[in-house]
Amino acid sequence: MSGSFSLDYARQIIAKGISTAQQQGLAVCICVYDDGANMIAFARMDNTPLGAIDLAQRKAKTSALFRIPSADLGRLSGSGQELWSIEHSNQGLASFAGGLPVYSSANEFIGAIGISGAKSHEDAYIAESCLK
């Protein structure tokens, strides 16, 4: 994929995420944002906690705005760190695992994904599987 983030590609990412979550016996929300931090697509699997809706969106937004994994922002925003409390900016960011930037085959930044509903390391695993 090169260029902009298409709805078709967003749906492919969501399908991969759902498949991986099902294989792991997990239920998650999957959110896809474009390079301007606008939502393209969203899915909530059955039995995913309602709180995961907002968290998946925040993880995707965090990775879209900063072009880094959401977990990296967590390492930079802890007590005494350079970006302390940044998660309170931009109407709320997420500073834990599950958000990843998405790059085209030409290595152009095109957007981000956010996964929430499981443990952070499981969200991160699902997010990584979406991009393979």
N, C-alpha and C positions, 0 to 999 in steps of 0.2 A: 504494500500500500504506500503510495506517495501522495503528497499534497494534503488536502483538507480531510477532516474526519467525517466519513459518510455515515448515514444511518445504518446502512447495510453492514459496515464494519463494526459499528457499535453493537448491533444485534449479534454478530458473530462472537464478539467478546463476551457478551452476556451469556450466550449459549455455552461457551467453554466454561465460564464460571459456574453456571448451574450444574453442568455435567461433573465438574470436579467436586463441587460441594456435595452432590448426591453420592458420589463414590466414597466420600469421607463420612457420610451420614450426617451432614451438616445442613443448616438452612441459613441463608444469608440474603442481604440486599446487595445489589450490584448497581453502581451508578457510573455513567460515562459522561464526561464533560469534554467540550471542545477546547481549543487553545485560548479562547477568551473567557474561560471558566463559566460557560453556559451549558446547562444540561442538554444532552442529546437523547439519552435513553436511560431507563431505570427499570429494575425488576426487583420484586420482593417475593422470595420463595415462601410457600406455605409454612406457617408456624415460626417464621422469623420474628423475633421480638420487635415491637413497634419502635423502640428506641433506636434500633439499627438503621431505620430510614434516614434520620437526620445525620447519624454518624457516617454512613456511606457517602452521603452528599458532601459532608465536611472534609472527608478524606480525599475525595476526588477534587474538590475545590482547592484544597491545600496543595496538592500535587500539580494542579493546573496553574495556580498563581505563582508558585515558586519553582516549578519544574524539577522537583526533587521528590523522592519518596516521603510520605507523611512521617514515617518513623525518623527520618533524618532531621526534620524540623523539631521533633521531640528532643533529640540530642542537643540541638542548638538553643532550645528555649527553656531548659531546666533552670533551677535556682542558681543564680550567679553567672549564667551563660549570657553570651552576647545578645541573644534574642529573647531574653526572659519575658514571659507573659505575652508573646506575640500571638498566641492562640486566641486571644480575646479581640484581635483586630479582624477586619473584613467580615463582620457579622458572624464570627466564629470559625476557627480552624480546628483541625485535628492533629494532635502531635504524637500519634502512635501508629503502629503498623496497619497496613491495609490499603493505602493510597499509593499509586504509582503513576509517573508520567508515561505518556505513550509517544513513541517516535515512529515516523514512517520508515519505509525501507531505504529512503534516501537520508535517513538520520535527521529529519526535520521534526521538531516538536509539533504534535498535532492535537494533544489533549491529555486527558488523565482518566484513571479509573479509581473507584473507591469501593471497597468491600467491607461489610460489617455484619455482625450477627453471631460470629463464633469468637473464639479466643483470638487475640491479636496475631499470634504467630500463624494461626489457621487462616485468618483473613489474608495475611501476607502471602501465604502459600497459594491460596485461590487466586489472588491478584496476579501473582507471577505466572500461574498456569494460563491465565487469560491471554497473556501476551506471547505465548509460545506457538 
